[in-house]
Amino acid sequence: MRWLDPAWKSIISNKALLPILWEMFPNHPNLLPAYFAEDAHPPLDHYVTKPLLSCKGANIQIVENGQQVACVEGPYGEEGMIV
């Protein structure tokens, strides 16, 4: 058996929506600050980097006080990252 996700799932699971929503609605109480990794953004001491297209927590990096505290390997990330 082979499972295929519906096309709409790839749209809402794309993390590129997060920086776009933050740009459209800055400081909204239901959003966290989010930026494309390659774009200029404020300096951050605590942040998480995530690939635009990933699943199950693959290729996530957690940074606290400028030091990496956790990192999960995986096959994603070439498509770009968000912070």
N, CA, C and O atoms as a GROMACS GRO file, in nm:
protein
  332
    1MET      N    1   0.084  -0.116   0.000
    1MET     CA    2   0.000   0.000   0.000
    1MET      C    3   0.090   0.123   0.000
    1MET      O    4   0.192   0.125   0.069
    2ARG      N    5   0.053   0.222  -0.074
    2ARG     CA    6   0.128   0.348  -0.080
    2ARG      C    7   0.033   0.462  -0.046
    2ARG      O    8  -0.074   0.475  -0.105
    3TRP      N    9   0.073   0.544   0.053
    3TRP     CA   10  -0.009   0.656   0.095
    3TRP      C   11   0.039   0.783   0.028
    3TRP      O   12   0.160   0.807   0.020
    4LEU      N   13  -0.052   0.864  -0.021
    4LEU     CA   14  -0.020   0.994  -0.080
    4LEU      C   15  -0.096   1.101  -0.004
    4LEU      O   16  -0.217   1.090   0.018
    5ASP      N   17  -0.025   1.204   0.037
    5ASP     CA   18  -0.091   1.316   0.103
    5ASP      C   19  -0.165   1.400  -0.001
    5ASP      O   20  -0.120   1.411  -0.115
    6PRO      N   21  -0.279   1.458   0.038
    6PRO     CA   22  -0.350   1.544  -0.056
    6PRO      C   23  -0.270   1.671  -0.086
    6PRO      O   24  -0.189   1.714  -0.005
    7ALA      N   25  -0.294   1.730  -0.202
    7ALA     CA   26  -0.218   1.848  -0.246
    7ALA      C   27  -0.232   1.964  -0.149
    7ALA      O   28  -0.136   2.037  -0.126
    8TRP      N   29  -0.350   1.984  -0.091
    8TRP     CA   30  -0.369   2.097   0.000
    8TRP      C   31  -0.280   2.087   0.123
    8TRP      O   32  -0.245   2.190   0.182
    9LYS      N   33  -0.242   1.967   0.162
    9LYS     CA   34  -0.156   1.950   0.279
    9LYS      C   35  -0.017   2.009   0.255
    9LYS      O   36   0.044   2.062   0.347
   10SER      N   37   0.032   1.999   0.132
   10SER     CA   38   0.164   2.054   0.102
   10SER      C   39   0.164   2.207   0.109
   10SER      O   40   0.267   2.268   0.135
   11ILE      N   41   0.050   2.268   0.087
   11ILE     CA   42   0.041   2.414   0.095
   11ILE      C   43   0.040   2.460   0.239
   11ILE      O   44   0.116   2.549   0.276
   12ILE      N   45  -0.044   2.400   0.322
   12ILE     CA   46  -0.052   2.447   0.460
   12ILE      C   47   0.063   2.399   0.547
   12ILE      O   48   0.085   2.453   0.655
   13SER      N   49   0.136   2.298   0.502
   13SER     CA   50   0.250   2.251   0.582
   13SER      C   51   0.381   2.317   0.540
   13SER      O   52   0.484   2.292   0.602
   14ASN      N   53   0.379   2.401   0.438
   14ASN     CA   54   0.498   2.472   0.393
   14ASN      C   55   0.528   2.584   0.492
   14ASN      O   56   0.447   2.674   0.511
   15LYS      N   57   0.645   2.578   0.555
   15LYS     CA   58   0.680   2.677   0.658
   15LYS      C   59   0.705   2.816   0.602
   15LYS      O   60   0.722   2.910   0.681
   16ALA      N   61   0.709   2.834   0.470
   16ALA     CA   62   0.724   2.967   0.411
   16ALA      C   63   0.605   3.056   0.446
   16ALA      O   64   0.615   3.178   0.437
   17LEU      N   65   0.494   2.996   0.485
   17LEU     CA   66   0.378   3.076   0.527
   17LEU      C   67   0.408   3.156   0.654
   17LEU      O   68   0.353   3.264   0.672
   18LEU      N   69   0.493   3.104   0.741
   18LEU     CA   70   0.516   3.169   0.870
   18LEU      C   71   0.580   3.307   0.856
   18LEU      O   72   0.527   3.402   0.915
   19PRO      N   73   0.692   3.325   0.782
   19PRO     CA   74   0.747   3.459   0.767
   19PRO      C   75   0.654   3.553   0.689
   19PRO      O   76   0.651   3.673   0.715
   20ILE      N   77   0.578   3.498   0.595
   20ILE     CA   78   0.485   3.581   0.519
   20ILE      C   79   0.374   3.633   0.611
   20ILE      O   80   0.339   3.751   0.605
   21LEU      N   81   0.319   3.546   0.695
   21LEU     CA   82   0.217   3.590   0.789
   21LEU      C   83   0.272   3.691   0.889
   21LEU      O   84   0.204   3.788   0.923
   22TRP      N   85   0.396   3.669   0.936
   22TRP     CA   86   0.457   3.763   1.031
   22TRP      C   87   0.476   3.900   0.966
   22TRP      O   88   0.458   4.003   1.032
   23GLU      N   89   0.514   3.901   0.839
   23GLU     CA   90   0.530   4.029   0.768
   23GLU      C   91   0.396   4.099   0.749
   23GLU      O   92   0.388   4.222   0.758
   24MET      N   93   0.292   4.022   0.722
   24MET     CA   94   0.159   4.080   0.701
   24MET      C   95   0.095   4.127   0.832
   24MET      O   96   0.023   4.227   0.834
   25PHE      N   97   0.122   4.054   0.941
   25PHE     CA   98   0.058   4.083   1.070
   25PHE      C   99   0.162   4.085   1.182
   25PHE      O  100   0.159   3.999   1.269
   26PRO      N  101   0.255   4.183   1.179
   26PRO     CA  102   0.360   4.184   1.283
   26PRO      C  103   0.300   4.200   1.423
   26PRO      O  104   0.204   4.274   1.444
   27ASN      N  105   0.360   4.129   1.516
   27ASN     CA  106   0.320   4.133   1.658
   27ASN      C  107   0.180   4.080   1.685
   27ASN      O  108   0.122   4.109   1.789
   28HIS      N  109   0.125   4.003   1.593
   28HIS     CA  110  -0.005   3.941   1.618
   28HIS      C  111   0.010   3.842   1.733
   28HIS      O  112   0.108   3.768   1.737
   29PRO      N  113  -0.084   3.837   1.826
   29PRO     CA  114  -0.069   3.750   1.944
   29PRO      C  115  -0.069   3.601   1.911
   29PRO      O  116  -0.024   3.521   1.993
   30ASN      N  117  -0.117   3.561   1.795
   30ASN     CA  118  -0.120   3.418   1.760
   30ASN      C  119  -0.003   3.376   1.672
   30ASN      O  120   0.002   3.262   1.625
   31LEU      N  121   0.093   3.467   1.649
   31LEU     CA  122   0.208   3.436   1.564
   31LEU      C  123   0.338   3.456   1.640
   31LEU      O  124   0.348   3.543   1.726
   32LEU      N  125   0.436   3.374   1.607
   32LEU     CA  126   0.572   3.395   1.656
   32LEU      C  127   0.650   3.469   1.548
   32LEU      O  128   0.621   3.453   1.429
   33PRO      N  129   0.750   3.550   1.586
   33PRO     CA  130   0.834   3.613   1.484
   33PRO      C  131   0.897   3.506   1.396
   33PRO      O  132   0.949   3.407   1.446
   34ALA      N  133   0.892   3.525   1.265
   34ALA     CA  134   0.948   3.427   1.171
   34ALA      C  135   1.008   3.501   1.053
   34ALA      O  136   0.953   3.600   1.006
   35TYR      N  137   1.123   3.451   1.006
   35TYR     CA  138   1.196   3.516   0.897
   35TYR      C  139   1.254   3.409   0.807
   35TYR      O  140   1.282   3.298   0.851
   36PHE      N  141   1.272   3.443   0.680
   36PHE     CA  142   1.348   3.355   0.592
   36PHE      C  143   1.494   3.367   0.633
   36PHE      O  144   1.543   3.478   0.656
   37ALA      N  145   1.564   3.256   0.642
   37ALA     CA  146   1.702   3.254   0.692
   37ALA      C  147   1.794   3.341   0.608
   37ALA      O  148   1.886   3.402   0.662
   38GLU      N  149   1.772   3.348   0.476
   38GLU     CA  150   1.862   3.424   0.390
   38GLU      C  151   1.832   3.574   0.390
   38GLU      O  152   1.911   3.653   0.338
   39ASP      N  153   1.718   3.616   0.448
   39ASP     CA  154   1.682   3.757   0.455
   39ASP      C  155   1.739   3.821   0.580
   39ASP      O  156   1.769   3.752   0.678
   40ALA      N  157   1.752   3.953   0.576
   40ALA     CA  158   1.796   4.026   0.695
   40ALA      C  159   1.686   4.017   0.801
   40ALA      O  160   1.568   4.032   0.771
   41HIS      N  161   1.727   3.992   0.924
   41HIS     CA  162   1.632   3.988   1.035
   41HIS      C  163   1.704   4.035   1.161
   41HIS      O  164   1.827   4.037   1.164
   42PRO      N  165   1.630   4.074   1.264
   42PRO     CA  166   1.695   4.122   1.386
   42PRO      C  167   1.784   4.013   1.447
   42PRO      O  168   1.756   3.894   1.432
   43PRO      N  169   1.890   4.054   1.517
   43PRO     CA  170   1.973   3.953   1.585
   43PRO      C  171   1.893   3.881   1.693
   43PRO      O  172   1.817   3.944   1.767
   44LEU      N  173   1.910   3.751   1.699
   44LEU     CA  174   1.832   3.670   1.792
   44LEU      C  175   1.926   3.584   1.876
   44LEU      O  176   2.022   3.527   1.824
   45ASP      N  177   1.898   3.574   2.006
   45ASP     CA  178   1.975   3.486   2.095
   45ASP      C  179   1.911   3.348   2.105
   45ASP      O  180   1.981   3.247   2.118
   46HIS      N  181   1.778   3.344   2.099
   46HIS     CA  182   1.703   3.218   2.110
   46HIS      C  183   1.619   3.203   1.984
   46HIS      O  184   1.538   3.289   1.953
   47TYR      N  185   1.639   3.094   1.911
   47TYR     CA  186   1.561   3.073   1.790
   47TYR      C  187   1.569   2.927   1.746
   47TYR      O  188   1.650   2.849   1.796
   48VAL      N  189   1.483   2.894   1.651
   48VAL     CA  190   1.479   2.761   1.591
   48VAL      C  191   1.488   2.779   1.440
   48VAL      O  192   1.422   2.866   1.385
   49THR      N  193   1.570   2.698   1.374
   49THR     CA  194   1.570   2.699   1.228
   49THR      C  195   1.500   2.572   1.180
   49THR      O  196   1.518   2.463   1.235
   50LYS      N  197   1.419   2.590   1.074
   50LYS     CA  198   1.342   2.478   1.018
   50LYS      C  199   1.349   2.487   0.867
   50LYS      O  200   1.351   2.596   0.811
   51PRO      N  201   1.352   2.373   0.799
   51PRO     CA  202   1.344   2.374   0.653
   51PRO      C  203   1.203   2.414   0.608
   51PRO      O  204   1.105   2.393   0.680
   52LEU      N  205   1.194   2.472   0.490
   52LEU     CA  206   1.063   2.511   0.437
   52LEU      C  207   0.973   2.390   0.418
   52LEU      O  208   0.854   2.394   0.449
   53LEU      N  209   1.031   2.282   0.368
   53LEU     CA  210   0.952   2.161   0.340
   53LEU      C  211   1.013   2.045   0.417
   53LEU      O  212   1.114   1.988   0.374
   54SER      N  213   0.954   2.010   0.527
   54SER     CA  214   1.003   1.896   0.605
   54SER      C  215   0.887   1.834   0.680
   54SER      O  216   0.776   1.888   0.682
   55CYS      N  217   0.914   1.720   0.741
   55CYS     CA  218   0.810   1.656   0.822
   55CYS      C  219   0.874   1.583   0.938
   55CYS      O  220   0.991   1.546   0.934
   56LYS      N  221   0.795   1.563   1.039
   56LYS     CA  222   0.833   1.484   1.156
   56LYS      C  223   0.956   1.537   1.229
   56LYS      O  224   1.034   1.460   1.285
   57GLY      N  225   0.974   1.669   1.227
   57GLY     CA  226   1.083   1.731   1.302
   57GLY      C  227   1.222   1.716   1.243
   57GLY      O  228   1.320   1.741   1.312
   58ALA      N  229   1.232   1.675   1.118
   58ALA     CA  230   1.364   1.655   1.055
   58ALA      C  231   1.432   1.789   1.027
   58ALA      O  232   1.367   1.886   0.990
   59ASN      N  233   1.562   1.792   1.045
   59ASN     CA  234   1.649   1.905   1.014
   59ASN      C  235   1.617   2.032   1.092
   59ASN      O  236   1.632   2.142   1.040
   60ILE      N  237   1.575   2.018   1.215
   60ILE     CA  238   1.547   2.133   1.300
   60ILE      C  239   1.667   2.157   1.391
   60ILE      O  240   1.729   2.062   1.440
   61GLN      N  241   1.699   2.284   1.412
   61GLN     CA  242   1.810   2.322   1.500
   61GLN      C  243   1.756   2.421   1.603
   61GLN      O  244   1.686   2.516   1.567
   62ILE      N  245   1.787   2.399   1.730
   62ILE     CA  246   1.746   2.488   1.838
   62ILE      C  247   1.869   2.559   1.892
   62ILE      O  248   1.969   2.495   1.925
   63VAL      N  249   1.861   2.693   1.902
   63VAL     CA  250   1.973   2.774   1.951
   63VAL      C  251   1.925   2.855   2.070
   63VAL      O  252   1.823   2.924   2.063
   64GLU      N  253   2.000   2.848   2.180
   64GLU     CA  254   1.973   2.928   2.299
   64GLU      C  255   2.101   2.999   2.339
   64GLU      O  256   2.208   2.938   2.346
   65ASN      N  257   2.090   3.128   2.365
   65ASN     CA  258   2.205   3.212   2.402
   65ASN      C  259   2.318   3.198   2.301
   65ASN      O  260   2.436   3.198   2.338
   66GLY      N  261   2.283   3.187   2.174
   66GLY     CA  262   2.383   3.178   2.069
   66GLY      C  263   2.450   3.043   2.055
   66GLY      O  264   2.538   3.027   1.971
   67GLN      N  265   2.411   2.944   2.136
   67GLN     CA  266   2.471   2.811   2.131
   67GLN      C  267   2.367   2.708   2.085
   67GLN      O  268   2.253   2.709   2.132
   68GLN      N  269   2.406   2.621   1.995
   68GLN     CA  270   2.317   2.514   1.951
   68GLN      C  271   2.296   2.416   2.066
   68GLN      O  272   2.393   2.362   2.120
   69VAL      N  273   2.171   2.393   2.103
   69VAL     CA  274   2.141   2.301   2.213
   69VAL      C  275   2.079   2.171   2.163
   69VAL      O  276   2.081   2.071   2.234
   70ALA      N  277   2.023   2.172   2.043
   70ALA     CA  278   1.965   2.050   1.986
   70ALA      C  279   1.964   2.061   1.835
   70ALA      O  280   1.949   2.169   1.778
   71CYS      N  281   1.981   1.945   1.771
   71CYS     CA  282   1.982   1.941   1.625
   71CYS      C  283   1.934   1.803   1.582
   71CYS      O  284   1.976   1.701   1.636
   72VAL      N  285   1.845   1.801   1.484
   72VAL     CA  286   1.794   1.675   1.431
   72VAL      C  287   1.835   1.667   1.284
   72VAL      O  288   1.807   1.758   1.206
   73GLU      N  289   1.900   1.560   1.248
   73GLU     CA  290   1.945   1.540   1.110
   73GLU      C  291   1.829   1.491   1.024
   73GLU      O  292   1.728   1.442   1.074
   74GLY      N  293   1.845   1.506   0.893
   74GLY     CA  294   1.744   1.458   0.801
   74GLY      C  295   1.775   1.500   0.659
   74GLY      O  296   1.878   1.563   0.634
   75PRO      N  297   1.688   1.466   0.565
   75PRO     CA  298   1.715   1.489   0.423
   75PRO      C  299   1.666   1.624   0.370
   75PRO      O  300   1.670   1.646   0.249
   76TYR      N  301   1.619   1.714   0.456
   76TYR     CA  302   1.560   1.840   0.409
   76TYR      C  303   1.654   1.957   0.430
   76TYR      O  304   1.756   1.945   0.499
   77GLY      N  305   1.620   2.071   0.370
   77GLY     CA  306   1.694   2.194   0.393
   77GLY      C  307   1.746   2.261   0.269
   77GLY      O  308   1.770   2.382   0.271
   78GLU      N  309   1.766   2.187   0.161
   78GLU     CA  310   1.818   2.248   0.038
   78GLU      C  311   1.720   2.349  -0.021
   78GLU      O  312   1.760   2.439  -0.094
   79GLU      N  313   1.591   2.335   0.012
   79GLU     CA  314   1.490   2.423  -0.041
   79GLU      C  315   1.485   2.559   0.029
   79GLU      O  316   1.417   2.650  -0.017
   80GLY      N  317   1.558   2.572   0.138
   80GLY     CA  318   1.561   2.696   0.216
   80GLY      C  319   1.517   2.670   0.358
   80GLY      O  320   1.463   2.565   0.391
   81MET      N  321   1.541   2.768   0.442
   81MET     CA  322   1.513   2.754   0.586
   81MET      C  323   1.440   2.879   0.634
   81MET      O  324   1.445   2.985   0.571
   82ILE      N  325   1.371   2.863   0.747
   82ILE     CA  326   1.316   2.978   0.818
   82ILE      C  327   1.376   2.983   0.957
   82ILE      O  328   1.426   2.883   1.009
   83VAL      N  329   1.371   3.101   1.015
   83VAL     CA  330   1.419   3.124   1.152
   83VAL      C  331   1.300   3.171   1.234
   83VAL      O  332   1.314   3.197   1.353
   0.00000   0.00000   0.00000
